[in-house]
Amino acid sequence: MSAKGSNSPRSSRHLREISVTDSVCIVEVGPRDGLQNEKTSVSVADRIAFIEALVGAGLHTIEVGAFVSPKAIPQMVNSDQVLRAIDHHRSSEFHVLVPNEKGYHAARAAGARVIAVFASASEGFSRANINCSVAESIERFKPVVTRAKADGIKVRGYISCVLGCPFDGEVKPQAVVDVAKLLWDLGCYEVSLGDTIGVGTPLKARHLLRAVSGAMPMANLAMHFHDTYGQALANLYAGMEEGARVIDCAAGGLGGCPFAPGATGNVATEDVVYMLEGMGTATGVDMQKLLAATNAVSRLIGRPPVSRVAGALNAKQRLAM
């Protein structure tokens, strides 16, 4: 087969040109998805300060906590206190993860206006992560979505392992499509596609987004790519070429996956902002303030940020001193 086959006009003509006037929604997930996978726990006061710093940097859609068992995820203990402390930012949108009805009641009592539910595209990951099948996990949170809709609370859906699983290996796009359609039909306003172990590559990311957008609108899909193999930015760009405009990322590249040895965290917010701004897409994010927030939380967890941009800017500042 000719090497030019994959770049032929027929295979590339469906790409959507990325306009500098396009708006991109950045969903900052560091305070929840990032910190809950870090070995060092961060206090409630420091988590609040981190979120305040992110808002000050211009990030206004932030995942801030999880209403889960403190025994299962001690890093997210007292998420109700965090949510109440930042409630004065009425123009910002704060998300909290809710796995079941008990968690939902606690989140609602704390004033949650947006909740997130999660499922896996992989049976192996679902059983390892929450000890049940994919179908059983969806049955668990169906009542949560029903109650939230009745209460006027928005629900976001997450799907993990969309491009590969540490237990099952390759994940077929149709498996992701099936879960995404279920979440959309249940009433999730947005579905975030998570490459939990960061094994995806641009062509696979593109094909996945095309497949899922056949079951629900592209405008309601988010890209949640980890950077284990250094492919996250390329995958995001490929997704943007397909028309996706919502990006999940974490300050400093916080996070990881406890079931995938060597898996690094989410794509770093600094790297995403640098790419977008370099393309002429305004993000509204102040890079220096974001860097300060990243450096502060990095000191708390005892390791430097994995963000390439943060590393470069920090080195530049040290030289200037």
Secondary structure, DSSP 8 states (H G I E B T S, - for coil): --TTGGGSHHHHTT-----TT---EEEE-IIIIIGGGSSS---HHHHHHHHHHHHHTT--EEEEEE-S-TTT-GGGTTHHHHHHHTTT-TTSEEEEE--SHHHHHHHHHTT-SEEEEEEES-HHHHHHHHSS-HHHHHHHHHHHHHHHHHHT-EEEEEEE-SS-BTTTBS--HHHHHHHHHHHHHHT-SEEEEEETT----HHHHHHHHHHHTTTS-GGGEEEEEB-TTS-HHHHHHHHHHHT--EEEEBGGG----TTSTT---B-BHHHHHHHHHHTT------HHHHHHHHHHHHHHHTS----HHHHHHHHHHHHH-
